Amino acid sequence: MDRSHRIDCLQYANWTEKIFRQMRQGELDAVHVTLAYHESFREAVRNIQDWNSRLDCHRDLIIPGRTGEDVRRARESGRTAVFFGFQNCSPIEGDVGLVEIVYRLGIRFMQLSYNNQSLLATGCYEAVDSGITRMGRQVIKEMNRVGLAIDMSHSAERSTLEAIELSERPTAITHANPAFWHGARRNKSTDVLRALGESGGMLGFSTYPHHLKDRSACSLESFCEMIARTAEVMGTDHIGFGSDLCQDQPDSVVEWMRVGRWTKEIDYGEGSSDDAGFPRMPIWFRDNRDFGNIETGLRAVGFGDTEIAGIMGENWLRYFDTSFGPS
Amino acid sequence: MDRSHRIDCLQYANWTEKIFRQMRQGELDAVHVTLAYHESFREAVRNIQDWNSRLDCHRDLIIPGRTGEDVRRARESGRTAVFFGFQNCSPIEGDVGLVEIVYRLGIRFMQLSYNNQSLLATGCYEAVDSGITRMGRQVIKEMNRVGLAIDMSHSAERSTLEAIELSERPTAITHANPAFWHGARRNKSTDVLRALGESGGMLGFSTYPHHLKDRSACSLESFCEMIARTAEVMGTDHIGFGSDLCQDQPDSVVEWMRVGRWTKEIDYGEGSSDDAGFPRMPIWFRDNRDFGNIETGLRAVGFGDTEIAGIMGENWLRYFDTSFGPS
C-alpha cells in the first residue's frame, strides 16, 4: 500500500527554499500556512501576493492548495500543497462581504478571534467570554455558504462551543492540545473536544512548547500518550496535526503575534518577561523532517496502521474534501 | 447679560447651506457632528476631507471646533463651531496608534461601540455584554492621554459602567434619554446616569423619536419633565442636549447606520419592517430653529436662568474646556 497522506494543519515559518525542501524530506503533502494575525484586508492581500510569488518561484516544490484534490495532486507530483489561512478575522474588517472575497483569493481557514475579543467572538486571553456576536452569527453563515473553514484555535471556551453549535459545517481547532494534559490557556477543555468530535470537526495537535506538558522538554512518549487519550474522547477520525511550527522566525515575530497594534504596552501572552521569545522546539520535532518520529511514536503507544494514517493526514484530507467550497 | 452658549452635542444631517443658516437662526454656537458609523480609517478620513471642504466653503456660517475656545470664537463672530466625532471605533481598526492620528485630524468624540460588539466594548443590541476588552482598556488610556472624549451612547450597560470607571477623565453619553422615562434599548439605566454624573460626565438628551416617550407624538412638557427628573438623579451640571437630528437624510442612511456591512440581512434596529425609515421629528423640534422652544419648555417646568443656561450649552462648554487635548 502507498503511504498515507501527510498533512500539517498549521505552520508559520520564515519561508525559504530550505524549508520547502525539508517538507519534501518529511514527505509532507499539504501544509496550512498563516497569512494574517492582526492585518487589515489590504495588508492580508499583500501577504497573499507574497505567497503567490513564492508559489510561482518554487513551483518545483510547492503548489497552491485549494481543495482536497490538490493534496492528492501534490502527492502524485512529489510536492507540497500550501493552504492559506488567517488566524484572526481582522482581514474582513467589519464587512461580511469580504468573506467571499478572501475565499476567492485562496483563503481556506479563518479563526473567529485571536487571543482578544474580535468583532465575531471572544479570544482565550479575555477575562470575560460573551460568545458569538451578532456579526459573528452572520459571518459563520457566510463562511458556511462559501466553504471557508472556521478555526477556533485561539478563541475562548463559550465562543468555541457556540461556534460549533451555530456552524452548519464542521469546525476545526487547527492547533491546540487538550487542557487535561497541559493546562495552558490555549489548550482546550474536554467539553470542547467532545463537542468538536461529535460535530464532525477536527483537532490538530500542536508541538509548540507552550502547549506541551514539560514544554520544550516534553517527551515524544508523553505527546503520543496524550494523543491516545484524546482519541478516547473524540474518536480517532477527528484528530490530526497542526504543529504551529514557527521555524526560523526572529523573536520580533512572536511579539507581533501577541501585541499586534492593539496595545502600546508589551503583552507576553504565553511567554513571560524572562522567556519572551520563541521557545525551543522539542528534540523529536525540530522541523518538517521529523514527521517520521511522530509516526514511530504513535505506533509505540499502540495505534494501528489505519489509525496512524488517519492521524498523520487522512483525517484532515477528508475534512478538506468536505469543508472547502460550497457544500 | 449676554445669552448663554447653545450647544447640540449630536447631529447627523444631510449637510447643506440651508441647515447651517438654520443653526444661525436657532443661535446654535456649537454642534457635534458624526463622521463615522461603520467606516474604516481611510473611509473616515474621506469624511473628514468632505467636512474640511464644507468648512472652507461655508466659512461665513461655520468654523472648525477643536476646543471650548472655538465655541466662544464662533459665538463672537456669529457662526457655529463644528466638532467632529465618530459613533464607532471602526476608524481606528485594530490600531491603538490611530487614536492620536484621528485626534490630530480633528476628532473630539469617539464611541467605543455602536449597537454591536466592537474590538473595545459591547453595543446595546448584543445579547451578552462582556464589558471593556483588553484592547478597550488600552484605547481608553490612549484617549485619556490625547484628550479624545469617550462617548458611550450606543454601548451596553456593563461596558458603559466599566468605561466610566476605567476612564481617568469624565466620559459622555452624547445622545440618549433615561430608561425610567422610555424603556428603549438605547436609553440609559438610572445606575448609568448616576455613575456618569458622579464621575463628572455629561448626558445629552435626544429628541430622536425612538428615544422619546410617545415617540413622534411626545409632548414638549413630557420631554422637559423628564429633564427635571434626570436633573434630580445627575445634578443640573451634567446634562445638555444631543438632539440626534438627522435632518434631510434619505432612509438609505438609517439602513446604513443599522446594517453597515456586518450583515447581509436587514436589521431594523430601533425601527421595524412597518416603520423602517427615519421617524418624524416631534413638532416642537423640527430642526435647528427650534432650540427656543426647548428653552421655553425648561422654564415652564421650573428651571431657573442659570440652570437653563447650563442645560442649553454651558455644561457642554465646561466639558469641552476640560476634555479635549492633554490634561
Interface residues (C-beta under 8 A of the other chain):
Chain A: H38 S40 S90 E93 G94 D95 V96 G97 N116 Q117 S118 L119 T122 Y125 E126 A127 V128 D129 S130 G131 T133 R134 M135 G136 Q138 E142 G260 R261 W262 T263 K264 E265 D267
Chain B: H38 S40 S90 E93 G94 D95 V96 G97 N116 Q117 S118 L119 T122 Y125 E126 A127 V128 D129 S130 G131 T133 R134 M135 G136 Q138 E142 G260 R261 W262 T263 K264 E265 D267
